[in-house]
Amino acid sequence: MRTHELIRTIDAALAHLEGCADELRDLDAALGDGDLGITVTSGCRAVRDALGELADGVLPAQVLKTAGGAFARANPSTMAALVGGALLAAARELGDAAELDRDAALAVGRAAAESISTRGKAQVGDKTILDALVPSLDAMAAAPDAPLASGIEAAREAVERTRSLQSMRGRASWLGERSKGLQDPGATAYLRLLEGLDEASKGVTK
Ligand SMILES: [Mg+2]
């Protein structure tokens, strides 16, 4: 995917994610403070505005770097900082590649997961976005013919599995055992982003 197509795809995917803000707010309110709705709304808005102002012909890495900066600056939450940092790490991973192909997209996803794990001091199993992100990347790597569909299926199952986990990071961890039974909002946000990317890529290739 080249830059112009990448920006159009991200814009449409973020429009979808913005539409899920109420769901994410409610899931986050059950486990913590409910600020994920605002983080997603303000972050998506800021990214879409910033990408709309990018000059023609910039590299895909610049798109991710711009998106990361805009998302992080839009809102002072921990999630905004983690997503911003993940996108900057993804941009560094991409380097001066002219296109975002399947292998590059996977490497970008891995770099983002690594950044979130390191900066958020979180592992798979801690009931965070990583619990959907990591298994979906594994599924994408294992299904070269239909990576996005496989990634979405794995993320959907993973989001369901977060219900059985106890929150170990962030405000949700204050709930302790009572966090069990509730669906993780961060993992759900990632699933909604993937669904948005899927819808968007179908629209773009039409
Ligand atoms: Mg929150």
Boltz pocket constraint, residues with backbone or C-beta under 6 A from the ligand:
constraints:
  - pocket:
      binder: B
      contacts: [[A, 28], [A, 32], [A, 33], [A, 34], [A, 35], [A, 36], [A, 171]]
      max_distance: 6.0
